[in-house]
Amino acid sequence: MTIAAQGAFAPSTRIDSFAATALVDRPTLVLDIDRVEAQYHALKVGLGFAHIHYAVKANPTREIIERLVNIGSHFDAASRGEIELCLSQGAEPGHISFGNTIKKPADIAFAHHVGVTLFAADAGEELEKIAENAPGAEVYIRVLVENSEADWPLSRKFGCRASMVPDLFARAIELGLVPVGLSFHVGSQTRRAEMWAPVLDSVAGIWRDLQDRGYAPTLLNIGGGFPAYYGDPVDTPTTYASRVMGLVTERFGQVARVMAEPGRGMVAEAGAILAEVVLVSKKSEDDTHRWVYLDIGRFSGLAETEGEAIRYQIATPRDFDSFGPCILAGPSCDSADVLYEKRPIMLPLTLKAGDKVVIRNTGAYTSSYSSVGFNGFPPLDVIVL
C-alpha cells in the first residue's frame, strides 16, 4: 500500500515505511520513539532553562517514559499509576510533579512516601489533604484561565479565580506547607505563541499581587498547550517554545524555576493509527454527503474529535483520485460516535470498504483514551518502532 502525505505534513519516515507494508487486523497505533526524543530536544532548546515535565497522560507507553527518563526529562503525573510507571522506568521522585488538583488522600500519601515533593492544588480542602498526607510538601496553586485562544480551552474544571490565590497561599503556610508559586494551562493546541499573551498578562497580575502582599513566589508552571500539526500551520517546536519563553520573561522577569508540561507537542507527531474503512454509504439518494465509517471511533481512541476540536489528517491509497466531502464516523452503535459532521472532511470519492487508511499525528491522547472494549470492539493496539 502506498500512502501519500497530504498538504505540508512531513510524516515520520519510519512510520510511513512501516504503514506501507504492515498487515494489521485491528486499529493500531504505531509509535516512533526516536521522533519523541527529537521533539523533546527541539522543545528543550527553545525552553532554555525551563524544566520539561512531560505530561504522562498524553501517552503513557512504557517505551516513551523509558526514553524520556534516559535523556533527562521530568514528569507531570496525574495519578498514582503514572507515578508508579515513571518510577519503574528509573525516574527520580524529585523529578515528578503530582499535577492533578483532584487527588485521593491515599494517593497523596503514596506519592509522599516514595519521595515526590511537589503537588498542585486549587482549593482549601486539597491543601488540607496534602498537609495531612504529605506534611511539609511544596505546593503550587493552579489559577483559572478564562481568556484562552486555544483550539481546546481547559477552563472551569481546574484552577481557582485570582481573588482566591492569596488566601490559599496563607492557608498553605498555616498548614505547614510551602507555597512556591503558580500554575496555569493556556489550553490544548494553542497554535501560535502570541496566543499566550493575554493569559500570561492575567497570571503576571496575580504573581505581582502575591509579591505586593509579602509572598515570594519562585515557581511558575506554564503547563502545556504546545501544538502539533493537524493541518493548520504551526511553528517548529524550538521557535514556538522560544517565543513563549520570551513572552514569559517580558512579563515575569527572572523566575527561579519555570516548568513546562508538554504532552501533545511531544508525542502527537510521533504516532499514526492504521485503520480500515468498514462502510461508505448515503442516507438518501439525494444526500449531498457520503458517510464513511472506520473501524475506529471515539470510544476506541479518537475521543479528541469531541466538538471537532482536533481534526486529524487522513491518508489513503486513493489520494491521487478526486476528493469530496463526507461525514466520518466510528463503528459502534452509539449515535455519538461521529467524528466529523459539522465540518465534513474531504476524502477520495473512490474510497470503499476494505481500504486501509492512516490517521496522522495521533501519538497523543489516543491509546490512553481507548476504551477497554465498548461494543466488543478491541482497544487500540500499540506497536513501538
C-alpha positions, 0 to 999 in steps of 0.5 A: 500500500502506498500512502501519500502525505497530504498538504505540508505534513512531513510524516515520520519516515519510519512510520510511513515505511512501516504503514506501507507494508504492515498487515494489521487486523485491528486499529493500531497505533504505531509509535516512533520513539526516536521522533519523541526524543527529537521533539523533546530536544527541539522543545528543550532548546527553545525552553532554555532553562525551563524544566520539561515535565512531560505530561504522562497522560498524553501517552503513557507507553512504557517505551516513551517514559523509558526514553524520556527518563534516559535523556533527562526529562521530568514528569507531570503525573496525574495519578498514582499509576503514572507515578508508579510507571515513571518510577519503574522506568528509573525516574527520580521522585524529585523529578515528578510533579503530582499535577492533578488538583483532584487527588485521593488522600491515599494517593497523596500519601503514596506519592509522599512516601516514595519521595515526590515533593511537589503537588498542585492544588486549587482549593482549601480542602486539597491543601488540607489533604496534602498537609495531612498526607504529605506534611511539609510538601511544596505546593503550587496553586493552579489559577483559572484561565478564562481568556484562552485562544486555544483550539481546546480551552481547559477552563472551569474544571481546574484552577481557582479565580485570582481573588482566591490565590492569596488566601490559599497561599496563607492557608498553605503556610498555616498548614505547614506547607510551602507555597512556591508559586503558580500554575496555569494551562493556556489550553490544548493546541494553542497554535501560535505563541502570541496566543499566550499573551493575554493569559500570561498578562492575567497570571503576571497580575496575580504573581505581582499581587502575591509579591505586593502582599509579602509572598515570594513566589519562585515557581511558575508552571506554564503547563502545556498547550504546545501544538502539533500539526493537524493541518493548520500551520504551526511553528517548529517546536524550538521557535514556538517554545522560544517565543513563549519563553520570551513572552514569559520573561517580558512579563515575569522577569527572572523566575527561579524555576519555570516548568513546562508540561508538554504532552501533545507537542511531544508525542502527537507527531510521533504516532499514526493509527492504521485503520480500515474503512468498514462502510461508505454509504448515503442516507438518501439518494439525494444526500449531498454527503457520503458517510464513511465509517472506520473501524475506529471511533471515539470510544476506541481512541479518537475521543479528541474529535469531541466538538471537532476540536482536533481534526486529524489528517487522513491518508489513503491509497486513493489520494491521487483520485478526486476528493469530496466531502463526507461525514466520518464516523466510528463503528459502534452503535452509539449515535455519538460516535461521529467524528466529523459532521459539522465540518465534513472532511474531504476524502477520495470519492473512490474510497470503499470498504476494505481500504486501509487508511492512516490517521496522522499525528495521533501519538497523543491522547489516543491509546490512553483514551481507548476504551477497554472494549465498548461494543466488543470492539478491541482497544487500540493496539500499540506497536513501538518502532 
